[in-house]
Amino acid sequence: MFTSRLGTPYTPDGVTAIFRRACIGAKGRDLRFHDLRHTFATAARRGGAPLDVVARLLGHTSMQVTQRYAHIVADDLESAAGNMPVSLGSRLRLV
């Protein structure tokens, strides 16, 4: 999937090392390459992909595992509350 400038594939350790250097260069917090799966799952959900589709994309057989990957962010909660009918939505407040 990943190839070097020479066209040869990177090893898993090589990809991890490159990712680590990129995080240090970007002054990122302590991230792991695996964290990109969480980012992908969350972005897919926010993009409208149903949870079962995200599960298939990640290769999960358990929806419970996928729910741990596809995080719900505050903006999504506020948007959902804002889409409620006025009679109900005006009484909801997120804290």
C-alpha positions as CSV (number, residue, x, y, z in Angstrom):
1,M,0.0,0.0,0.0
2,F,2.8,2.4,0.9
3,T,5.9,2.6,-1.3
4,S,9.2,4.4,-1.0
5,R,10.7,6.7,-3.7
6,L,12.3,3.6,-5.1
7,G,9.0,1.9,-5.5
8,T,9.6,-0.7,-2.8
9,P,7.0,-1.3,-0.1
10,Y,7.7,0.0,3.3
11,T,7.7,-2.4,6.2
12,P,5.1,-1.9,9.0
13,D,8.0,-0.7,11.3
14,G,9.1,1.7,8.6
15,V,5.6,3.2,8.3
16,T,5.3,3.5,12.1
17,A,8.7,5.3,12.2
18,I,7.7,7.8,9.5
19,F,4.4,8.4,11.3
20,R,6.2,9.0,14.6
21,R,8.6,11.5,12.9
22,A,5.7,13.3,11.3
23,C,4.0,13.7,14.7
24,I,7.1,15.0,16.3
25,G,7.6,17.4,13.4
26,A,4.1,18.7,13.7
27,K,4.5,18.9,17.5
28,G,1.6,16.5,17.9
29,R,0.6,14.8,21.0
30,D,1.5,11.2,21.6
31,L,-0.2,9.5,18.7
32,R,0.0,6.0,17.4
33,F,-0.5,4.9,13.8
34,H,-3.5,2.9,15.0
35,D,-5.2,6.1,16.0
36,L,-5.8,6.8,12.3
37,R,-8.4,4.0,12.4
38,H,-10.4,6.0,15.0
39,T,-10.0,9.2,12.9
40,F,-11.2,7.3,9.8
41,A,-14.2,5.8,11.5
42,T,-15.3,9.1,13.1
43,A,-14.9,11.0,9.7
44,A,-16.9,8.3,7.9
45,R,-19.7,8.5,10.5
46,R,-19.7,12.4,10.3
47,G,-19.8,12.0,6.5
48,G,-23.0,10.1,6.7
49,A,-21.8,6.5,6.5
50,P,-24.0,4.2,8.5
51,L,-22.3,2.3,11.4
52,D,-22.6,-1.1,9.6
53,V,-20.8,0.3,6.6
54,V,-18.0,1.7,8.8
55,A,-17.8,-1.7,10.5
56,R,-17.3,-3.4,7.1
57,L,-14.7,-0.9,6.0
58,L,-12.7,-1.5,9.2
59,G,-13.2,-5.2,9.1
60,H,-15.1,-5.4,12.4
61,T,-17.5,-8.2,13.0
62,S,-18.9,-6.6,16.2
63,M,-20.8,-3.4,16.1
64,Q,-19.7,-2.8,19.7
65,V,-16.1,-2.5,18.6
66,T,-17.0,-0.1,15.7
67,Q,-18.9,2.1,18.2
68,R,-15.6,2.5,20.1
69,Y,-13.9,3.6,17.0
70,A,-16.6,6.0,15.5
71,H,-16.6,8.7,18.1
72,I,-19.5,11.2,18.5
73,V,-18.3,14.7,18.7
74,A,-20.0,17.7,20.5
75,D,-20.8,19.4,17.2
76,D,-22.9,16.3,16.1
77,L,-24.8,16.3,19.4
78,E,-25.6,20.0,19.1
79,S,-26.6,19.6,15.5
80,A,-29.0,16.7,16.4
81,A,-30.5,18.7,19.3
82,G,-30.9,21.8,17.0
83,N,-32.8,19.6,14.4
84,M,-35.4,18.7,17.0
85,P,-38.9,20.2,16.6
86,V,-38.9,23.7,18.1
87,S,-41.3,22.7,20.9
88,L,-38.9,20.1,22.1
89,G,-35.5,21.4,20.8
90,S,-35.9,24.8,22.6
91,R,-36.0,23.0,25.9
92,L,-32.8,20.9,25.3
93,R,-29.5,22.2,26.5
94,L,-26.2,20.3,26.1
95,V,-23.6,20.7,28.8
